[in-house]
């Protein structure tokens, strides 16, 4: 866990004082709305459909138990008793009063938290693998590099007002759990043949209205040059990115229009002025940041203690949970555990204040007082002893945090949608709930196997629908809420964008269509081990189109003809 130094704390405290004064002047009518808007946005405050929404930064998804308790207190005192964890590894509060936000930010500052740069046209929260530092397939621990990026990007004067928002993701493992290929900048931490650390740099990825897979512009950037190279990329974007049309302002549009090779040349030319300059990293600087991280004091433990293996054999429910929600750890005798925020009937990513307090207690007892937020909207206890997994599972069951559905169909990623967001074309939460209820049989989910289903309420793609194995997008159709279905997306090493399989459908039709897609998959797969995404890659989308629209489209057409006849 990164611990603030005096400079970190000073920046956050000063920001709280500044925003308190700005908000007081706005409420007193001394500051115009147009002048206040960029100030509140860069402090994480949106104006949503019904109330302000405050987005709190959780840098690279890492939380201490004391910070979780502070979030619980905010939910109780200033919101409606819950928070929503987002796909950016942040937390959102949907009901704070504007006049209370400075007090909330002051409360956050006491536990080394803030809302700086969680919105607005700036560099947003840097995200990473939720198993960073403990993953069995990890090449390099990315946490220190994420923190260096955070410190470099926070309140960077040159990048405070970019053409559009800007997102960076870092992965240090062989599996990509950070979706680096669909970020403005994606960084893969590597080691070369000599064991030296460097970065594969991808640029121009992104979802939203124009989904794009990023392109590699540097195969191996030595670690010393990380910040100067990032600065060169941002300078090129800041200079040439469009500001006349927000839909064409993201860096992915600039990379596409210039062509990747030309963009890379522009970056190299800019980097020539920055390389070996003051922002070049040194071993001393990396050591300074590394020293600010607390690290678990692992013990030498038995890899599979008898009490764990006996519990697996004795209790099938525990075995199902261990199979889906317990993950390999690089240290023998430990495991990473996902606490599922995807119980049927609960909006994906939502957690109550009482649950937050209880999760903080679990982190203290079982995971060195730390936890992680995944971009799949779940929480992780990263350092649990195998011998304590059964006890943890029992407590998680009591807290309704033990649904064994990680990687399965009901582990749905969903944005808040039209229930909260003023940008949304359609609701997301009721659709997610209806699908979860339709597939609530865990045995059926286990038979289906690995499948990612993602839902977004609008083209901004906060629910990452483009990279869901099945993606659902809410669209406006003559003032009514409809939903577009895509299949074949993927966020990992083989990142792909889903393909729309037919006309949009009404909310009531969505669960039935998802079931038809699943039935088609089960009927056509080679064996039980062929995943949904692998089948789609093998046979394409046509069989799914025929199954879905051979029936659903005819029904809608029949209804339209009946209405016309009447």
Buried (B, 14 or more C-beta within 10 A) or exposed (E): BBEBEEEBEEBBBEBBEEBBEBBEBBEEEEBEEEEBBBBBBBBBBBBBBEBBBBBBBBBBBBBBBBBBBBBBBBBBBBBBEBBBBBBBBBBBBBBBEBEBBBBBBBBBBBBBBBBBBBBBBBBBBBBBBBBBBBBBEBBBBBBBBBBBBBBBBBBBEEBBEBBBBBBBBBBBBEBBBBBBBBBBBBBBBBEEEEEEBBBBBBBBBBBBBEBBBBBBBBEBBEBBBBBBBBBBBBBBBBEBBBEEEEEBBBBBBBBBEBEBEEBBBBBBEBBEEBBEEEBBBEEEBBEEBBEBBEEBEBEEBEEEBEBBEEBBEEBEEBBBBBEBBBBEBBBEBBBBBBBBBBBBEBBBBBBBBBBBBBBBBBBBBBBBBBBBBBBBBBBBBBBBBBBBBBBBBBBBBEBBBBBBBBBBBBBBBBBBBBBBBEBBBBBBBBBBBBBBEBBBEBEBBBEBBBBBBBBBBBBBBBBBBBBBBBBBBBBBBEEEBBBBBBBBBBBBBEBBBBBBBBBBBEBEBBBBBBBBBBEBBBEBBEEEEBBBBBBBEEBEBEBBBEBBBEEBBEEBEEEEEEEEEE
